[in-house]
């Protein structure tokens, strides 16, 4: 959940997704990022779309004033309602952005910002949401932007190499360390989610993560706590900066999104808007927004939001490749409400997964020997659920049939249509043929296959 003062103006260009933007190789591409939570950075580029919008709509209002408006919007906030909605959508865990790059803290921190007085909520947003989420039986994680804080370093970020120059130095490392220790001590997050980099060396980072693990032994750390000292030498080298920019463009084209470099300390990988072609055997989660932004974007129309078919198929594709989908929700800042277009997507997930899902065949599963492919001109994905193979057939319907090229039937093979209905099996050219009827009308048909073998 990205919910910052930037969600008060809530505006960003929508021309390109982040992967397309970085792959374009255009100069100062990040000035036109579709991420609304980068609003303050985009304002530093006089010719950017955000700067023009801000001048037209907000008449040059200082960004810091959005903090007061954000706090006023909290009067309408109901964390219990949010937690119920997340559980109904089938979520297993919730990660809240406690501080993004603008430095605004969503808890009444005792570590005051020396650059911008009172730059935090007086209401304990982190604590209230943690209690509500855990009350619904879900895990609770916290994101903290360690690599960037624009109240300490306002270097304009237009290119990927600018990210290195924008990581604050000096006393910021102690400030960020104290913040994360405070979050860990107070809220015991089940997942600790960093971003961009970490403003210290490997020893200090190891001490911090060690403190976290001592209090939350089963806690999970993502892969974005990159010690800044590892890359800081590139700051003084123009050729190195150019190499970083070219490398970022190449990786965006290859991965169709952002895949962070592998750091020294991590438990799980967190590719962003990336699409993998094969199974990943380490823990990972695909991170993406419901539209092209993470924070609320009033500039998004229906064409910019993920559609029902794409959303449900994305869940199946990620599960087949061994990952989780970490789907972002971006509430409005003016009234603390989740927009209707986003609630609609949560409802689609609720219909597909349900809140408990002990028998849904999707969650708590493991990859099969292959993630799937094309069968009868239809996409199919495979995974394993309690010893059976689940086949997810795209473009599902109330009745249909497909030959599962990855499976071969045996005398004991049977198929179960998840979500209701009947399924029958047969052999077709040495492969498993499944026919079904009476299914719910969904974009994906889920079949649990018992006692089949892998086809050669």
C-alpha positions as CSV (number, residue, x, y, z in Angstrom):
1,X,0.0,0.0,0.0
2,X,1.5,3.3,-1.2
3,X,-0.3,6.1,0.7
4,X,1.7,9.3,1.0
5,X,1.1,13.1,0.8
6,X,1.5,12.6,-3.0
7,X,-1.8,10.8,-2.9
8,X,-3.5,14.1,-2.2
9,X,-2.7,15.6,-5.7
10,X,-2.6,12.0,-7.0
11,X,-1.5,12.7,-10.5
12,X,1.1,11.3,-12.9
13,X,1.4,10.8,-16.6
14,X,0.0,7.5,-17.9
15,X,1.7,7.2,-21.3
16,X,4.0,4.2,-20.5
17,X,4.4,1.6,-17.8
18,X,7.6,1.8,-15.9
19,X,9.4,-0.9,-17.8
20,X,8.4,0.6,-21.1
21,X,9.6,4.0,-19.9
22,X,13.0,2.7,-18.8
23,X,13.4,0.7,-22.0
24,X,12.7,3.7,-24.1
25,X,16.1,5.2,-23.3
26,X,14.8,8.7,-23.4
27,X,16.6,11.5,-21.5
28,X,15.5,12.0,-17.9
29,X,12.9,9.3,-18.3
30,X,12.1,9.2,-14.6
31,X,10.8,12.8,-14.8
32,X,7.8,11.3,-16.6
33,X,7.4,8.3,-14.3
34,X,3.8,6.9,-14.0
35,X,4.3,6.5,-10.3
36,X,2.4,9.3,-8.5
37,X,4.4,8.7,-5.3
38,X,7.3,10.3,-7.2
39,X,5.3,13.6,-7.6
40,X,7.8,15.7,-5.6
41,X,10.7,14.5,-7.7
42,X,8.9,15.2,-11.0
43,X,8.3,18.7,-9.8
44,X,12.0,19.3,-9.9
45,X,11.9,19.1,-13.7
46,X,10.3,22.4,-14.9
47,X,9.1,20.9,-18.2
48,X,7.7,17.7,-16.8
49,X,4.0,16.8,-17.1
50,X,3.7,16.9,-13.3
51,X,5.2,20.4,-13.1
52,X,2.7,21.7,-15.7
53,X,-0.2,20.0,-13.9
54,X,0.9,21.3,-10.6
55,X,1.1,24.9,-11.9
56,X,-2.4,24.6,-13.5
57,X,-4.2,22.9,-10.6
58,X,-2.2,23.7,-7.4
59,X,-0.8,27.2,-8.3
60,X,2.6,26.4,-7.1
61,X,1.6,25.1,-3.6
62,X,4.7,23.7,-1.7
63,X,4.7,20.0,-1.6
64,X,5.0,20.0,2.2
65,X,1.5,21.4,2.5
66,X,0.1,18.2,1.2
67,X,1.2,16.6,4.5
68,X,-1.4,18.6,6.4
69,X,-4.1,17.8,3.9
70,X,-3.2,14.1,4.1
71,X,-3.5,14.2,7.9
72,X,-6.9,15.9,7.6
73,X,-8.1,13.0,5.4
74,X,-7.3,10.5,8.1
75,X,-10.5,11.6,9.9
76,X,-12.4,9.4,7.4
77,X,-10.1,6.4,7.6
78,X,-11.4,3.0,8.7
79,X,-8.6,0.5,9.0
80,X,-10.9,-2.3,10.0
81,X,-12.8,-2.0,6.7
82,X,-9.6,-2.1,4.7
83,X,-8.4,-5.2,6.5
84,X,-11.7,-7.0,5.9
85,X,-11.5,-6.2,2.2
86,X,-8.0,-7.5,1.9
87,X,-8.8,-10.7,3.6
88,X,-11.9,-11.1,1.4
89,X,-9.8,-10.7,-1.7
90,X,-7.7,-13.7,-0.6
91,X,-4.6,-11.8,0.7
92,X,-2.3,-13.7,3.0
93,X,-0.2,-10.6,4.0
94,X,-0.3,-6.8,3.7
95,X,2.7,-4.5,3.3
96,X,2.3,-0.9,4.2
97,X,4.7,1.9,3.0
98,X,5.6,3.4,6.4
99,X,7.9,6.0,4.7
100,X,8.4,6.6,1.0
101,X,11.0,8.7,-0.7
102,X,9.3,12.0,0.3
103,X,10.3,11.1,3.9
104,X,6.8,11.4,5.4
105,X,6.2,8.9,8.2
106,X,2.9,7.2,8.9
107,X,3.5,6.8,12.6
108,X,4.2,9.2,15.5
109,X,7.9,8.6,15.4
110,X,10.2,9.6,18.2
111,X,13.0,10.1,15.7
112,X,12.1,13.6,14.4
113,X,13.0,14.7,10.9
114,X,15.6,17.5,11.3
115,X,14.9,18.9,7.8
116,X,11.2,19.2,7.8
117,X,9.5,19.7,11.2
118,X,6.4,17.6,12.0
119,X,6.8,15.5,8.8
120,X,4.8,12.5,10.2
121,X,1.3,11.6,11.2
122,X,0.1,12.2,14.7
123,X,-2.3,9.3,14.3
124,X,-0.6,5.9,14.5
125,X,-1.5,4.7,11.0
126,X,1.1,1.8,11.1
127,X,-0.1,0.6,14.5
128,X,-3.8,0.8,13.7
129,X,-3.5,-1.0,10.4
130,X,-1.2,-3.7,11.9
131,X,-3.8,-4.4,14.6
132,X,-6.6,-4.6,12.0
133,X,-4.7,-6.7,9.5
134,X,-3.5,-9.2,12.2
135,X,-7.0,-9.3,13.6
136,X,-8.1,-10.7,10.2
137,X,-5.5,-13.5,10.5
138,X,-3.1,-11.9,8.0
139,X,0.6,-11.2,8.2
140,X,1.7,-7.6,8.4
141,X,4.8,-6.2,6.7
142,X,6.4,-2.7,6.6
143,X,8.2,-1.0,3.7
144,X,10.7,1.7,4.6
145,X,12.5,3.8,2.0
146,X,16.1,3.7,3.1
147,X,17.8,4.5,-0.1
148,X,16.0,7.8,-0.8
149,X,14.7,10.6,1.4
150,X,14.1,13.8,-0.5
151,X,14.0,15.9,2.7
152,X,17.7,15.0,3.1
153,X,18.8,14.9,-0.5
154,X,16.7,16.6,-3.2
155,X,19.0,15.7,-6.2
156,X,16.6,15.5,-9.2
157,X,16.3,11.9,-10.4
158,X,15.9,11.7,-14.2
159,X,18.1,8.7,-15.0
160,X,18.8,5.4,-13.2
161,X,22.3,6.6,-12.3
162,X,20.8,9.6,-10.5
163,X,19.4,7.2,-7.9
164,X,23.0,6.7,-6.6
165,X,23.6,10.5,-6.4
166,X,20.3,10.9,-4.6
167,X,21.1,8.5,-1.7
168,X,21.6,10.8,1.3
169,X,24.9,10.6,3.2
170,X,26.1,12.0,6.5
171,X,23.8,11.7,9.4
172,X,21.0,10.2,7.3
173,X,22.3,6.7,7.9
174,X,21.9,7.0,11.6
175,X,18.4,8.5,11.1
176,X,17.2,5.7,8.9
177,X,18.7,3.0,11.2
178,X,17.0,4.5,14.2
179,X,13.6,4.6,12.3
180,X,13.8,1.0,11.3
181,X,14.7,-0.1,14.8
182,X,11.8,1.9,16.1
183,X,9.4,0.2,13.6
184,X,10.8,-3.2,14.5
185,X,10.6,-2.6,18.2
186,X,7.1,-1.2,18.2
187,X,5.3,-3.3,15.5
188,X,7.3,-6.5,15.0
189,X,6.7,-6.6,11.2
190,X,6.5,-10.1,9.6
191,X,8.1,-8.7,6.5
192,X,10.8,-6.0,6.3
193,X,10.7,-4.3,2.9
194,X,13.5,-2.0,1.9
195,X,13.8,0.0,-1.4
196,X,16.5,1.3,-3.7
197,X,19.5,0.9,-1.3
198,X,20.6,1.2,2.3
199,X,22.5,4.3,3.5
200,X,25.3,2.4,5.3
201,X,27.9,-0.3,4.9
202,X,27.4,-4.0,5.1
203,X,28.4,-4.3,8.7
204,X,25.8,-1.7,9.9
205,X,23.1,-3.3,7.7
206,X,24.0,-6.8,9.1
207,X,23.6,-5.4,12.7
208,X,20.2,-3.9,11.8
209,X,18.9,-7.1,10.2
210,X,20.3,-9.1,13.1
211,X,18.3,-6.9,15.5
212,X,15.2,-7.6,13.4
213,X,15.8,-11.3,13.4
214,X,16.3,-11.4,17.1
215,X,12.8,-10.0,17.7
216,X,11.0,-11.6,14.7
217,X,12.8,-15.0,14.1
218,X,10.5,-16.0,11.3
219,X,10.6,-12.5,9.7
220,X,11.3,-12.1,6.0
221,X,13.6,-9.5,4.4
222,X,13.3,-8.5,0.8
223,X,16.1,-7.9,-1.7
224,X,16.4,-4.1,-1.8
225,X,18.7,-3.5,1.2
226,X,21.7,-2.9,-1.0
227,X,24.5,-1.3,1.1
228,X,25.2,2.1,-0.5
229,X,28.9,1.7,-0.2
230,X,28.8,-1.1,-2.7
231,X,27.9,1.2,-5.5
232,X,29.0,4.6,-4.2
233,X,32.2,4.6,-6.4
234,X,30.1,5.1,-9.4
235,X,29.0,8.5,-8.2
236,X,32.3,10.1,-9.2
237,X,32.6,8.4,-12.5
238,X,30.7,9.7,-15.6
239,X,31.5,6.5,-17.6
240,X,30.2,4.4,-14.8
241,X,27.0,6.4,-14.6
242,X,26.5,6.1,-18.4
243,X,27.1,2.3,-18.0
244,X,24.5,2.1,-15.3
245,X,22.0,4.0,-17.5
246,X,22.6,1.7,-20.5
247,X,22.4,-1.4,-18.3
248,X,19.1,-0.3,-16.8
249,X,17.7,0.2,-20.3
250,X,18.9,-3.2,-21.4
251,X,17.4,-4.9,-18.3
252,X,14.1,-3.2,-18.7
253,X,13.8,-4.5,-22.2
254,X,14.9,-8.0,-21.1
255,X,12.7,-8.2,-18.0
256,X,9.8,-6.1,-19.1
257,X,10.0,-4.4,-15.7
258,X,12.5,-3.9,-12.9
259,X,14.5,-6.7,-11.3
260,X,16.7,-5.4,-8.4
261,X,20.3,-6.5,-8.3
262,X,20.9,-9.3,-5.8
263,X,22.2,-7.8,-2.5
264,X,24.3,-9.4,0.2
265,X,21.4,-9.9,2.7
266,X,17.9,-11.0,1.7
267,X,15.3,-13.7,1.9
268,X,13.0,-13.0,-1.0
269,X,13.3,-11.4,-4.4
270,X,10.9,-8.6,-5.5
271,X,10.8,-8.0,-9.3
272,X,8.6,-5.0,-10.2
273,X,6.2,-5.2,-13.1
274,X,8.5,-8.0,-14.5
275,X,7.3,-11.1,-16.4
276,X,9.4,-14.2,-16.1
277,X,9.3,-17.0,-18.7
278,X,10.4,-19.8,-16.4
279,X,10.1,-21.2,-12.8
280,X,12.1,-19.4,-10.1
281,X,13.2,-21.8,-7.4
282,X,14.0,-19.2,-4.7
283,X,11.3,-17.2,-2.8
284,X,10.0,-14.3,-4.9
285,X,7.0,-12.0,-5.3
286,X,5.9,-10.0,-8.3
287,X,5.3,-6.4,-7.3
288,X,2.9,-4.3,-9.3
289,X,0.2,-1.7,-9.1
290,X,-3.5,-2.1,-10.0
291,X,-2.9,0.5,-12.7
292,X,0.5,1.9,-13.9
293,X,1.2,3.6,-10.6
294,X,1.5,2.5,-7.0
295,X,0.1,5.6,-5.4
296,X,-3.4,6.8,-6.3
297,X,-3.5,8.4,-9.8
298,X,-6.6,10.3,-10.7
299,X,-5.2,10.5,-14.3
300,X,-5.8,6.8,-14.8
301,X,-8.8,5.7,-16.8
302,X,-10.1,2.1,-17.3
303,X,-7.5,1.4,-20.1
304,X,-4.7,2.0,-17.6
305,X,-6.0,-0.5,-15.0
306,X,-5.3,-4.2,-15.1
307,X,-8.3,-6.0,-16.6
308,X,-10.1,-9.0,-15.0
309,X,-8.7,-11.6,-17.4
310,X,-5.2,-10.3,-17.1
311,X,-5.3,-10.0,-13.3
312,X,-6.6,-13.6,-12.7
313,X,-4.2,-15.0,-15.3
314,X,-1.3,-13.1,-13.7
315,X,-2.1,-14.8,-10.4
316,X,-1.9,-18.2,-12.1
317,X,1.2,-17.4,-14.1
318,X,3.1,-16.3,-11.0
319,X,1.9,-19.2,-8.9
320,X,3.1,-21.7,-11.6
321,X,6.5,-20.1,-11.5
322,X,6.8,-20.3,-7.7
323,X,6.0,-16.7,-6.7
324,X,3.5,-14.5,-4.9
325,X,1.7,-11.6,-6.3
326,X,2.2,-8.5,-4.2
327,X,-0.6,-6.3,-5.7
328,X,-0.5,-2.7,-4.6
329,X,-3.5,-0.7,-3.4
330,X,-3.2,3.1,-3.6
331,X,-5.8,4.9,-1.5
332,X,-6.7,8.6,-2.0
333,X,-5.0,11.1,0.3
334,X,-7.9,13.6,0.6
335,X,-10.4,11.2,2.2
336,X,-8.5,8.0,3.0
337,X,-10.7,5.9,0.7
338,X,-9.7,3.1,-1.7
339,X,-11.0,4.2,-5.2
340,X,-13.9,2.2,-6.8
341,X,-11.7,1.0,-9.7
342,X,-9.3,-0.6,-7.2
343,X,-12.1,-2.1,-5.1
344,X,-13.5,-3.7,-8.2
345,X,-10.2,-5.5,-8.8
346,X,-10.2,-6.7,-5.2
347,X,-13.7,-8.0,-5.7
348,X,-12.5,-10.0,-8.8
349,X,-9.8,-11.6,-6.6
350,X,-12.4,-12.3,-3.9
351,X,-14.6,-14.1,-6.4
352,X,-11.6,-16.1,-7.7
353,X,-9.8,-17.0,-4.4
354,X,-12.1,-16.3,-1.5
355,X,-11.0,-15.4,2.0
356,X,-10.0,-18.8,3.4
357,X,-9.0,-20.9,0.4
358,X,-8.0,-24.1,2.1
359,X,-9.3,-25.9,-1.0
360,X,-9.0,-23.2,-3.6
361,X,-6.0,-25.0,-5.3
362,X,-4.0,-21.8,-5.7
363,X,-2.5,-20.7,-2.4
364,X,0.0,-22.7,-0.4
365,X,1.0,-24.7,-3.6
366,X,4.3,-25.5,-5.2
367,X,5.6,-25.4,-8.8
368,X,5.4,-28.5,-10.9
369,X,8.2,-29.7,-13.1
370,X,7.3,-27.2,-15.8
371,X,5.2,-24.0,-15.5
372,X,3.0,-24.8,-18.6
373,X,2.7,-23.6,-22.2
374,X,0.2,-23.7,-25.1
375,X,-2.4,-26.5,-25.4
376,X,-5.1,-26.5,-28.1
377,X,-4.3,-22.9,-28.8
378,X,-4.9,-22.0,-25.2
379,X,-2.5,-21.0,-22.4
380,X,-2.2,-23.5,-19.6
381,X,-0.2,-23.3,-16.3
382,X,0.6,-26.1,-13.9
383,X,1.4,-26.3,-10.2
384,X,1.1,-28.9,-7.4
385,X,-1.5,-28.8,-4.7
386,X,-1.3,-31.6,-2.0
387,X,0.1,-34.2,-4.4
388,X,-2.2,-33.4,-7.3
389,X,-1.4,-31.3,-10.4
390,X,-3.6,-28.2,-10.9
391,X,-4.0,-27.1,-14.5
392,X,-5.1,-23.5,-15.0
393,X,-6.7,-23.1,-18.5
394,X,-6.9,-19.6,-19.8
395,X,-10.1,-18.3,-21.5
396,X,-12.1,-20.7,-19.4
397,X,-15.9,-21.1,-19.9
398,X,-18.8,-22.9,-18.3
399,X,-18.1,-25.9,-20.5
400,X,-15.1,-26.9,-22.6
401,X,-12.3,-29.3,-23.3
402,X,-8.6,-29.2,-23.7
403,X,-5.7,-31.6,-24.2
404,X,-3.1,-31.2,-21.6
405,X,0.1,-31.8,-23.5
406,X,2.2,-31.9,-20.3
407,X,0.2,-34.8,-18.8
408,X,-0.4,-38.5,-19.6
409,X,-3.3,-40.4,-18.1
410,X,-3.2,-43.6,-16.1
411,X,-5.9,-46.0,-15.1
412,X,-6.4,-44.1,-11.9
413,X,-6.4,-40.6,-13.4
414,X,-9.4,-38.4,-12.5
415,X,-10.1,-34.7,-12.7
416,X,-11.8,-32.3,-10.3
417,X,-13.2,-29.0,-11.5
418,X,-12.5,-26.4,-8.8
419,X,-15.3,-24.0,-8.1
420,X,-18.0,-26.5,-9.0
421,X,-19.0,-28.5,-12.0
422,X,-18.1,-31.9,-13.5
423,X,-14.9,-33.0,-15.3
424,X,-14.2,-36.2,-17.3
425,X,-10.8,-37.5,-18.5
426,X,-9.8,-39.5,-21.5
427,X,-6.6,-40.3,-23.5
428,X,-5.9,-38.4,-26.8
429,X,-2.7,-39.3,-28.7
430,X,-1.0,-40.3,-25.5
431,X,-2.0,-37.1,-23.7
432,X,-4.6,-36.3,-21.1
433,X,-7.9,-34.9,-22.5
434,X,-10.2,-33.2,-20.0
435,X,-13.8,-32.2,-20.7
436,X,-15.8,-30.2,-18.2
437,X,-19.3,-28.7,-17.8
438,X,-21.2,-26.7,-15.2
439,X,-18.3,-24.4,-14.3
440,X,-18.7,-20.8,-13.1
441,X,-18.1,-18.3,-15.8
442,X,-14.5,-17.2,-15.1
443,X,-11.6,-16.2,-17.3
444,X,-9.6,-19.2,-15.9
445,X,-10.7,-22.8,-15.4
446,X,-9.0,-24.6,-12.6
447,X,-8.7,-28.4,-12.9
448,X,-7.1,-30.6,-10.2
449,X,-5.7,-33.7,-11.8
450,X,-5.1,-36.8,-9.7
451,X,-2.8,-39.7,-10.5
452,X,-1.6,-38.5,-13.9
453,X,2.1,-38.7,-15.0
454,X,4.3,-36.2,-16.8
455,X,4.3,-36.6,-20.5
456,X,7.7,-37.1,-22.1
